[in-house]
Amino acid sequence: MILGVKRTPPIIFGQNVCRLRTALKLTQESLAEKANLSRRFLQSIEAGTKSPTINTIVQLKKALGCSWNELFSDTDD
């Protein structure tokens, strides 16, 4: 954790999406297309400034081919 910065659930989720996306060598645009989202919305999710609905989370999980734990775990704890 960066000193003084609290990792809220939207920030943790967004960082995990970004980490998984880059591990798959996907651009924001290509992941957004696979998940049927706009690139701008995906960018906001990754930044932790937007909280996705459960339907959007399911779409991202399918597009990334990952587990629920990979999406939600806080690896900095």
C-alpha positions as CSV (number, residue, x, y, z in Angstrom):
1,M,0.0,0.0,0.0
2,I,1.2,3.5,-0.8
3,L,1.6,5.5,2.4
4,G,-1.6,7.3,3.3
5,V,-3.6,5.9,0.4
6,K,-6.4,3.6,1.3
7,R,-7.1,0.8,-1.2
8,T,-10.9,0.8,-1.5
9,P,-12.7,-2.1,-3.2
10,P,-13.1,-0.2,-6.5
11,I,-9.4,0.6,-6.6
12,I,-8.5,-3.0,-5.7
13,F,-10.9,-4.4,-8.4
14,G,-9.6,-1.9,-11.0
15,Q,-6.0,-2.7,-10.3
16,N,-6.7,-6.4,-10.6
17,V,-8.5,-6.0,-13.9
18,C,-5.5,-3.9,-15.2
19,R,-3.0,-6.5,-14.0
20,L,-4.9,-9.4,-15.5
21,R,-5.4,-7.5,-18.8
22,T,-1.8,-6.7,-19.2
23,A,-0.7,-10.2,-18.3
24,L,-2.9,-11.4,-21.2
25,K,-1.2,-8.6,-23.4
26,L,-4.6,-7.1,-24.1
27,T,-5.1,-3.4,-24.7
28,Q,-8.0,-1.6,-22.9
29,E,-9.7,-1.4,-26.3
30,S,-9.5,-5.1,-27.0
31,L,-10.6,-6.1,-23.5
32,A,-13.5,-3.6,-23.7
33,E,-14.6,-5.1,-27.0
34,K,-14.4,-8.7,-25.6
35,A,-16.4,-7.6,-22.5
36,N,-18.9,-5.5,-24.6
37,L,-17.9,-2.3,-22.8
38,S,-16.7,1.1,-23.9
39,R,-13.0,1.7,-23.6
40,R,-13.6,4.8,-21.6
41,F,-15.8,2.9,-19.1
42,L,-13.1,0.2,-18.7
43,Q,-10.5,2.9,-18.2
44,S,-12.6,4.4,-15.4
45,I,-13.0,0.9,-13.8
46,E,-9.2,0.3,-13.9
47,A,-8.7,3.8,-12.3
48,G,-11.1,2.9,-9.6
49,T,-13.3,5.9,-10.3
50,K,-16.3,3.8,-11.5
51,S,-17.9,0.9,-9.7
52,P,-19.2,-1.7,-12.2
53,T,-22.5,-3.5,-11.9
54,I,-22.5,-7.3,-11.2
55,N,-23.3,-7.9,-14.9
56,T,-20.3,-5.9,-15.9
57,I,-18.1,-7.8,-13.4
58,V,-19.3,-11.1,-14.9
59,Q,-18.6,-9.9,-18.4
60,L,-15.1,-8.9,-17.4
61,K,-14.5,-12.2,-15.6
62,K,-15.5,-14.1,-18.8
63,A,-13.4,-11.9,-21.1
64,L,-10.4,-12.3,-18.8
65,G,-10.9,-16.0,-18.2
66,C,-10.0,-15.5,-14.5
67,S,-11.3,-16.6,-11.1
68,W,-13.4,-14.5,-8.8
69,N,-10.5,-14.5,-6.4
70,E,-8.2,-13.0,-9.0
71,L,-10.6,-10.2,-9.5
72,F,-11.3,-9.4,-5.9
73,S,-8.2,-10.3,-3.8
74,D,-6.2,-7.6,-2.2
75,T,-2.7,-8.8,-2.7
76,D,-1.1,-5.9,-0.8
77,D,-2.5,-7.1,2.6
